[in-house]
Amino acid sequence: GSSTIRGIMSLLGNILWLVFGGFIAGVGYIIGGLLFCLTIIGIPFGVQTMKIGVATLTPFGKEIVELENANSTTRLVLNVIWLVFFGWEIALAHAGSALVCAVSIIGIPFALQHLKLIPLALLPFGRDLR
C-alpha cells in the first residue's frame, strides 16, 4: 500500500541524497565528532555531532523526536553551550543548503531535508532523528 510506496520513495531519496553530498556531509560530521571525543570535555558534544552525522546520512522518511527528559537542566545547559559555539553555524549551513536546493523543483525535496535537520543542529541534546 501507501506505506510501501513511502518506503521506496524514502529509499530512493536517501540514495540520491548520499550520491549528491549527503555521504560527504555525514562522514564529515562523524569525523568531527570523533575529534571532539579526543578530550573528556568534548565527549558529549562529539556524541551529538556523530548523531547528527548519522541523521544526515539518511534523512528521508525520518522525523525529529524529543526524547524523555529532553529539557532536563543538564541537557538545557549543554544545548545552550552547543547553540552558542556550534549550533547556529551548522543550522545556517543547512539553511543555506536548503536555499540552494530549493532553486529547482527537483531540489525541493532535498531542501526540505535540510530544513528538517535545522532543529537537530540547533538543539541536539534530547532530540533524535528516527
Buried (B, 14 or more C-beta within 10 A) or exposed (E): EEEEEEEEEBEEBBEBBBEEBBBEBBEEBBEBBEEBBEEEEBEBBBBBBBBBBBBBBBBBBBEBEEEEEBEEEEBBEBBEBBBEEBBEEBBEBBBEBBEEBBEEEEBEBBBBBBBBBBBBBBBBBBBBBE
